Amino acid sequence: MLINIKMMTEEAYKTLQKNYKEVYENIKNHPSDASWLESFLGFEPYEEKKYTIEDFTLDYSENYDDVRFNNAVTIYEHLKELPRYILCNNRFWAWVTFDLSYKQSIASLALKSDSIVKNWWLIGQSRRDLMLGVSSRNFFEIEVSVDNNAENKYELPEYLFNSIDEMYRALTFRNIGMLKHISLPYIRVQKDYEQTNNYKMIKPISRSLIKEASKLGSVMLIDTLNEREVYNFLYPKLVKIVDKKLLADDSR
C-alpha cells in the first residue's frame, strides 16, 4: 500500500527542540507510541507531502542489535528513491522517528539522559547530524556501504553493521566518506584483512586508515580514481598500520 510521506512542521520541530527535556520525559513515559505528541504540542505535528512510498513495518526487539540491520535495509529500500532534499531534511526524519520507528528508536538508544533527545532524536541539519541521527543513521549507513555492482549488494553493509562503530563514524566525519569509490574500498579492505588474518578491527586502526584515504585525496584528483585503485592504495597502508600497532603492543 502506498502512503504519502510527511514532515514534521517547522513550528512543531522548533517547539520540540526548545522543550527537549519535556519531550524526553514523554518518551520515557510512553514507550509504545507517540500518540502523546499532538496533545503535547496542541496542534497537528505533521504536514503531508506529495511523494509516496510503500508502507512498511519494522521489526522490534528490546535487544535492538537483533533487528537493527534488517530494519536499516527496510528503511533504505523504502526511502532510497526520495529526492535528496527530502532525505537531507531533519523534519522528514522527525516524522520517521516519531511515527514510523518510535519503539525501535527507543530500543536502539538507552534513554539515560535528555541529551539523547537533543542530540539524536531532534537532529540538526548538517551532514554529520543526519548521518548519526537515531533513524536517519539507518538509511545513511546502508547508503555509504551498499554495493549495487556486487553479487550480494548488502555484504559490506552487513559487515559494517557488525563491526566497530568507529568505522562508520570515520566516514561521517569526513566529506570523502560520501564518495562511494572511497567508502566501499575503505570498508572492504578492512573486511578482507580481517578475514585473511583472523584479526578484529579496533578504533585506532580504522581512524588511521581513513586519514590515509584523506591524504590520498589531498595529493591526487580523487574523482579520477576508481574503486580498485583506491583499494590497492589502502590495503598496504592498512597492513603497515596494523603491523605498527602490533609491534608497539609487543614492546610494552
N, C-alpha and C positions, 0 to 999 in steps of 0.2 A: 504494500500500500504506500502510495506517495503522500508525503506530508510537506507542507511549506516550512522552510526554516524560519527561525525567529532570531531576534536580537533583543537583549535587554535594553530598555530605553536608556537614553543618556541620563535622564533625571533619576531613574531607579539605580543605575550603576553608581552615580556620584553619591547618592544617599547611602548606599551600602558601604561604599568606601569610607565615607565620613563617619559612619556608625559601625565600623567593623567589629568592635568589641561586643556590641549587642548582637550582631549577626553571628558571631562565634558562639554566643550563649544559645541562640535559637537553633543553630545547627546541632549543638550537643544535646539540646532538649527535644529535638525532632529528628531522630536518626533514620526514619523511614522515607520521608519525602519532604519537599519544600512547600507544602500547602500553606505554611505559616507566612510565606513571603509576601503575598498580596495584602494580608491584614497588617503586617508589619509596616509596609510602605504606605498603605492607604490608597493605592491605585494599582492598575494592571502593570506588571513589571516588564512585559514583553511587547514587541511590535512585530507583526508578521511581514516577511519579505516574499518576493515573487519566486525565488528559487525553490525547487523541490528536491527532496531526497527520498530514497526508500526508507521507510520507518525501520527501526531496529531496536533490539533489546540486548542489553549487556548482561553477561554472567555476573554472579555475585558470590563472594566468599569472604568471610571475616579474615582469612589468610589471603590477602589480595594477590600475593605473588602467584597463587594457583591459577588465577584467571587474567592476570594483567596483560600478558602477551596476546592472548586470543581477543580480549576486549580492544586492545590497541589496533589489531588488524581489522576488526569490525568497524571501528571508528574511521580508520583510514579509508577502507574500501567504500564506505557510505558517503564520505565527505570530500574525497580527493578531486572530484570534478567541479567543485565550487570555485568561483572566482577568487583570485588571490586577495582582493581587498576584503572579502568576507573572512577567509581563513586567517587573515592577519588583523582581525578586529577583536579586541578583548571583550566587547559586548556580545559578540557571537558566542565566544567560549563561555561567557557567563550563562547564557541560555543552555548550552550543552551541559555545563556543570550542575546547575540548579534544577534542570528539567529532565535531561536525558541520562545523566550519570551521577545522580545525587548520592545514592547509597555507596556506589563504587568509589566516588571521590572521598567520602568519609573513611572508607576502609583502606584506601591507598595511602593516607597520611594520618599518623597518630595525632589526635586533637590535643596536643599538650599545652598549647597557648594560643592566644588570639592572633599572634603573628602568622599562624598558619593561614588564616583567612586573609589577612592583609597582604601577604607575600605570594600565596599560591592559588587562592580562590579568586581574589579580585586583582588580577594581574595588571601590570602596566602595558604600554603599547610597544615597548622595544622588542627587538628580535629575541633577546635573551629572555625577557619576561614571558613571551609567547611560547618559547621552546621549553620552558620549565614550569609552566602553569599546570595545575592539578589535572585538567582534562586535555589541554592543548598539547602537553608533552606527549601523550599517547600518539597523537597524529604525527607530530614532527619527528619523533624518534623512529617511527616507521619510515617516514618520508626520506630522511637522510641516509637510510640504510637499505631500503628496498632496491633490488637489482632486477629490473624488468627484462634484462637480457639473459639472466641465469635460468637454468632448468628449474630450480626452486627459488623463486624470487624472494622468498622470506627466510632463506638460510642465514643471511647476515643479520637481519633484524632479530631473529630468534637468538642468535649468538650475542648480539648487543644487549638484549633484554636480560640475558642470564649472566652477563659479565659485570665488571665493576662499574659503578655509576660514573666514575671519572672519565671513562671512555666517551660516553655521550656528552658529558659536560665539557670536555675538551673541544668538542665540535661546536657547542653552543656559544662558547666564549670567544670564538674567532670567526671572522667573516668567511674565511676559506672553508669553514665547516659546512656551508650550504652548497658548495660545489660538489656535485656527485662524483666527478672524476677525481676528487680528493677524498671525500668521506668514505667512498667504497673501498679503495685500496688501503686507507688508513685503518679501517676495521678489519679488512681481510688479512693484512699482513700479521696482525696480532692473533687472529683466529688460526692462521696457518702455522705460525710459530708455536702457539700453544699445543696444537695437535702433533706437530713434528717432534717437539722437545719435551712433551709432558710437563709443561710449565704453565703456571697460573699467573695471568697479568695482575700487576699491582699499580696503584695510583701513580707513583713516580715514573714508572715506565711509560704509561700512556701519556702522561703530561710531557715527558721529554720527547716522545715521538711526534706529538702534534707541533712542538716547537721546530722540529726538523722539517715538517711539512711547511710551516710558515717561512722558514729560511729558504726553502725551495722557491716559494712564491716571490721572495724578495730579490732573488738573483736571476730569475727566468720569467718569461712571459707564460705564466702558469696556465692560461687558457689554451695555449698551443700544445700542451702535453695531453696524452691520453692516459687512461687508467693503468695500462700495462707499464708505461714509462714511470708513472708515479709509484706504482708497486715496486718496480725494480730499483727505484731510488730509496724507498723507505725500508725495504726488508733488510738490507745490510746495515742500515742505520739502527734498526731495532736490535739486530744481533750484537752490535757494539754496545748499545745502551744496556742490554741485559748482561752481557759479559762484564762490563764495568761494574754494574751493581753487584753481581755475584762475587767478583774479586774484592770489592770493598767489604762485603759481608764476611768473606773468609778471613780478611786481615784483622777483624776485630777480636 
